[in-house]
Amino acid sequence: MKIVQLSGGVGGGRLARGFAALPDIDLTVVVNVGDDADNHGLSICPDLDTVVYTLAGVEGPEGWGRADDTFTLNTELARFGVDNTFRLGDRDLALKLFRTTALRAGTPLSKVTEDVATSFGIRAEVTPVTDDRVRTMVRIGDGWVTFQEYFVTRRHQDEVADLRFEGAQSATPAPGVLEAIAEADGLVIGPSNPPLSIWPILAVPGVREAVSAHPRVTAVSPLVGGKSVRGPADRVLISLGLGSGNEGVANSYSGLIHRLVIDETDRNQAAEIPDIEVVVTSTMIADAGEAARLAQLLVAA
């Protein structure tokens, strides 16, 4: 069975791990690149790396970065007055160095990501939505800032008034992305922040249209008890005028999804979501076994 998953970072990576644990699943994970940035001269792809590390079982305790990493280099940068707010572990830096060198040599990001996934023994296909540069910009009270300025430096405390995805309109989908979506038996949007992690994927020309044309699209809500498990998704949905709770999640995917999976703690919200099927189950998938259980439900339904 062919499954394509659209994914942000931690939540998406955990659901992908669940699909990868099931037998006879041909999995393709299409990952957001709007969060990507340059830091210390290196190419940083947070969501791609989180998905890879999670599928490989080497993710850090918070869901990102590498397990058992050290931060000697990051700490030493302070000696020279370098801003080291964006923490990069020493093992994690090895991947960044490899990717940056390959990109500068002209290798497309999708090929670099394939090589990285192979080096970790990952069987699933992990691909950026595009090889082109797309950057999420966030409008807050002070004007427009980069995603990393909003999320890391300012700790996502500002109200999000608007979003734009620079470079998206001139980007093209990475090789095989549209074909994978068209051929998928099931298309799943992972439990990622809809506006910040999934909209940048949909902004690449051709992707939204391919998703809209698919007959079986399921989204997994990132909310539990009406609130984000991590990050600002619940607040962003409200500030962008999409609505609160899972009604806001459904509105963020208007015209695209046929089913929405919500957590059992939000059972009372199901009646507030018209026109699509609502599935109620536990969506807490930090545990690999729970991720496989949810993936199995999605495959069987």
C-alpha positions in Angstrom: 0.0 0.0 0.0 1.4 3.4 -1.0 1.1 6.1 1.6 2.2 9.7 1.1 2.5 11.9 4.2 2.9 15.6 4.2 5.0 16.5 7.2 6.4 19.2 9.4 8.9 18.2 12.1 8.3 16.4 15.4 4.7 15.3 15.1 5.1 14.5 11.4 8.3 12.5 12.1 6.6 10.5 14.8 3.7 9.6 12.6 6.0 8.6 9.8 7.8 6.3 12.2 4.5 4.6 12.8 3.9 4.1 9.1 7.4 2.8 8.6 6.8 0.2 11.3 4.0 -1.4 9.4 4.6 -4.3 6.9 3.9 -3.8 3.2 3.8 0.0 3.4 5.5 2.0 0.7 6.0 5.3 2.4 6.9 8.7 1.0 7.3 11.6 3.4 7.1 15.1 1.7 8.6 17.6 4.1 8.3 21.3 4.7 11.3 23.5 3.8 9.8 26.8 4.8 11.7 26.6 8.1 15.1 26.2 6.4 17.7 28.8 7.1 21.5 29.5 7.0 23.3 29.5 10.3 27.0 29.8 10.9 27.4 29.4 7.1 25.6 26.1 7.1 22.4 25.0 5.5 19.9 24.2 8.2 16.8 22.1 7.4 15.1 21.5 10.7 12.0 19.5 9.6 13.9 17.3 7.1 16.5 16.4 9.8 13.9 15.8 12.5 12.0 13.4 10.2 15.2 11.6 9.3 16.4 11.3 12.9 13.0 10.1 14.1 12.7 7.4 11.4 16.3 6.3 12.3 15.4 6.2 16.0 18.2 8.7 16.9 16.2 11.8 17.6 16.8 13.9 20.7 14.7 13.7 23.9 12.6 16.8 22.9 11.9 15.2 19.5 14.5 17.2 17.5 18.3 17.1 17.2 20.4 14.0 17.9 20.1 11.8 20.9 23.1 12.0 23.3 24.5 14.9 21.5 27.1 17.3 22.9 27.3 21.1 22.3 31.0 21.8 22.6 31.2 23.7 19.4 28.0 25.7 20.0 29.2 26.7 23.5 32.6 27.7 22.2 31.1 30.1 19.7 30.2 32.4 22.6 33.9 33.0 23.1 34.0 34.9 19.9 30.8 36.8 20.6 28.8 34.8 18.0 25.1 34.5 18.6 24.6 30.8 19.4 20.9 31.0 20.3 20.1 28.4 17.6 21.7 25.4 19.3 23.4 22.9 17.0 24.8 19.7 18.5 28.2 18.3 17.5 26.7 15.2 15.9 24.0 17.2 14.2 26.6 19.5 12.8 28.1 16.6 10.8 24.9 16.3 8.8 24.8 20.1 8.3 28.4 20.1 7.0 27.7 17.2 4.7 24.6 18.8 3.3 26.1 22.3 2.9 29.1 20.9 1.0 26.9 18.9 -1.3 24.6 21.8 -2.0 27.5 24.1 -2.8 28.7 21.4 -5.3 25.4 21.6 -7.1 23.6 18.5 -5.7 19.9 19.1 -5.3 18.4 19.0 -1.8 16.3 16.0 -2.7 19.3 14.0 -3.7 21.2 15.1 -0.6 18.2 14.1 1.6 18.1 10.7 -0.1 21.8 10.1 0.6 21.3 11.2 4.2 18.3 8.8 4.7 20.2 6.0 3.1 23.2 6.6 5.4 20.8 6.1 8.4 19.3 2.9 6.9 15.9 4.4 6.3 13.8 2.5 3.8 11.0 5.1 3.4 11.5 7.9 0.9 12.0 11.2 2.6 12.0 14.2 0.3 11.7 18.0 0.5 8.6 19.4 -1.2 10.9 21.3 -3.5 14.6 21.7 -4.3 14.1 25.4 -4.6 14.4 28.0 -1.9 11.1 28.7 -0.1 11.1 30.6 3.2 8.3 31.2 5.6 7.9 34.8 6.6 5.8 35.8 9.6 4.1 39.1 10.2 4.0 40.1 13.8 3.6 43.5 15.6 7.1 44.6 14.6 6.6 43.8 10.9 7.8 40.8 8.9 10.4 38.4 10.4 11.8 35.1 9.3 10.3 31.9 10.7 13.4 31.2 12.8 13.4 34.8 14.2 9.8 34.3 15.2 10.1 30.7 16.4 13.5 30.4 18.0 14.8 33.9 18.8 11.4 35.3 19.9 10.2 31.8 21.2 6.9 32.0 19.2 5.3 34.4 21.7 4.2 37.0 19.2 0.8 37.0 17.7 0.9 35.9 14.0 -1.0 38.4 11.8 -0.1 37.0 8.4 2.2 34.6 6.6 3.9 34.6 3.2 6.1 32.0 1.6 8.9 33.7 -0.2 10.0 31.9 -3.4 7.1 29.5 -3.4 5.5 30.8 -6.6 8.6 30.3 -8.7 9.4 27.0 -7.1 8.8 23.6 -8.7 8.0 20.3 -6.8 11.0 18.1 -6.2 11.3 15.1 -8.5 8.6 12.5 -7.9 6.5 14.5 -5.5 3.4 15.0 -7.7 3.7 11.5 -9.0 3.8 10.0 -5.5 0.7 12.0 -4.5 -1.2 11.0 -7.6 -0.3 7.3 -7.1 -0.8 7.1 -3.4 -3.5 4.8 -2.0 -3.7 7.1 1.0 -2.6 10.7 1.5 -2.1 11.8 5.1 -1.3 15.2 6.5 0.7 14.7 9.7 0.0 16.2 13.1 1.9 19.4 12.3 1.1 23.0 12.6 -1.2 23.6 9.7 -0.3 27.2 8.7 3.4 27.1 9.7 4.4 23.6 8.6 1.8 22.4 6.0 0.8 25.6 4.2 4.4 26.1 2.9 4.2 22.6 1.3 0.9 23.5 -0.3 2.2 26.8 -1.5 4.5 25.1 -4.1 2.7 25.3 -7.4 1.0 22.0 -8.3 1.0 20.5 -4.8 -2.3 22.0 -3.5 -3.9 20.9 -6.8 -2.6 17.4 -6.5 -3.8 17.1 -2.9 -7.2 18.5 -3.8 -7.6 16.0 -6.6 -6.7 13.0 -4.3 -9.8 11.0 -3.3 -8.6 9.9 0.1 -7.0 12.7 2.2 -6.8 12.4 6.0 -5.4 15.0 8.3 -4.3 14.3 11.9 -4.9 17.2 14.2 -1.9 18.5 16.2 -4.2 19.5 19.1 -4.9 17.6 22.3 -7.5 19.1 24.6 -7.9 21.9 22.1 -4.3 23.0 22.6 -1.0 22.3 20.9 1.0 19.4 22.1 4.0 21.7 21.4 4.4 25.0 19.7 1.8 27.7 18.9 -0.6 26.0 16.5 -3.7 26.7 18.6 -2.9 30.3 18.9 -1.9 30.7 15.2 -5.2 29.2 14.1 -7.1 31.8 16.1 -4.9 34.8 15.2 -5.2 34.0 11.4 -9.0 33.9 11.8 -9.4 30.2 11.2 -11.2 29.5 14.4 -10.3 27.8 17.6 -9.7 24.1 18.4 -10.2 21.4 15.8 -12.7 23.6 13.9 -9.7 25.8 13.1 -7.7 22.8 12.0 -10.5 21.7 9.6 -10.8 25.3 8.3 -7.1 25.5 7.6 -7.5 22.5 5.2 -10.8 23.6 3.7 -11.5 21.9 0.4 -8.6 19.5 0.8 -9.4 16.8 3.3 -12.0 14.1 3.6 -11.3 13.0 7.2 -9.9 14.7 10.3 -8.5 12.6 13.1 -8.8 14.3 16.5 -7.8 13.2 20.0 -10.2 11.5 22.3 -10.0 14.5 24.7 -11.6 16.6 22.0 -14.5 14.2 21.4 -17.0 17.0 22.1 -15.6 19.1 19.2 -16.5 16.5 16.6 -20.1 17.8 16.1 -18.7 21.3 15.4 -16.9 20.1 12.3 -19.3 19.8 9.3 -18.9 18.2 5.9 -16.0 15.9 6.7 -15.7 12.6 8.6 -14.2 13.0 12.1 -12.4 10.1 13.6 -11.8 10.1 17.4 -8.9 8.3 18.9 -5.7 8.9 20.9 -3.3 11.0 18.9 -0.5 11.0 21.5 2.3 9.3 19.5 5.6 10.1 21.3 5.8 6.3 21.9 6.7 4.3 18.8 4.1 1.7 19.6 1.4 4.3 19.8 2.5 5.8 16.5 2.3 2.4 14.8 -1.2 1.9 16.3 -2.4 5.3 14.9 -0.8 4.5 11.5 -2.5 1.2 11.4 -5.9 2.9 12.1 -5.2 5.3 9.2 -4.3 2.5 6.8 -7.3 0.3 7.7 -10.0 3.0 7.7 
